[in-house]
């Protein structure tokens, strides 16, 4: 379904390389719904589409940090497949504002939170290269298995019940993000093909530790 609406249940590969990521999101929604029903607890489910901004990890495999670090270093910008797959990128400030509005709003959800401005991965790479004033060549690499082809949220519900829509355009958001990366020591991106929704890498041998809520 394109664009994706809240009534769309998803179509994922339960045994693919992205399965733990895809199914975990659906499982979390099921748990939240059950807890709301059995414990009479106020909950809200939000579906966060691709978000970007400062403080992203350079090597986490996602397109924005990969493209920026590659462009700033003058290295080839690696685009998965032919780059025709699309993403919709929401600047982090807009996403946080939406989450807080949902927390106050009382709607049980799901509610899509994202930017409905769709662009191709190739266009994103070209945009990042231009904003970085880089001469990096575009290099096409193998596309990851089960890589989503089209990603664009329908945010009509968020507009209606939260009075929210994103306000930061892509160029402004990317410039702020690029400035943040440029002020840090250069870091080589992940060698895996970039994808705006890729999973962060896991350190081999790392023991699970406690995390603060």
Secondary structure, DSSP 4 states (H G I P E B T S, - for coil): --SB-TT------TTSTTHHHHHHHHHHHHHHHHHHHHHT----EEEE--EE-TT--TTS--HHHHHHHHHHHT--EEEETTS--EEE-EEHHHHHHHHHHHHHH---EEEEES---EEEHHHHHHHHHHHTT--PPEEEEPPPTT--S---B--HHIIIII-----S-HHHHHHHHHHHHHTS---PPPSSPP-TTPPPP--TTPPP-----
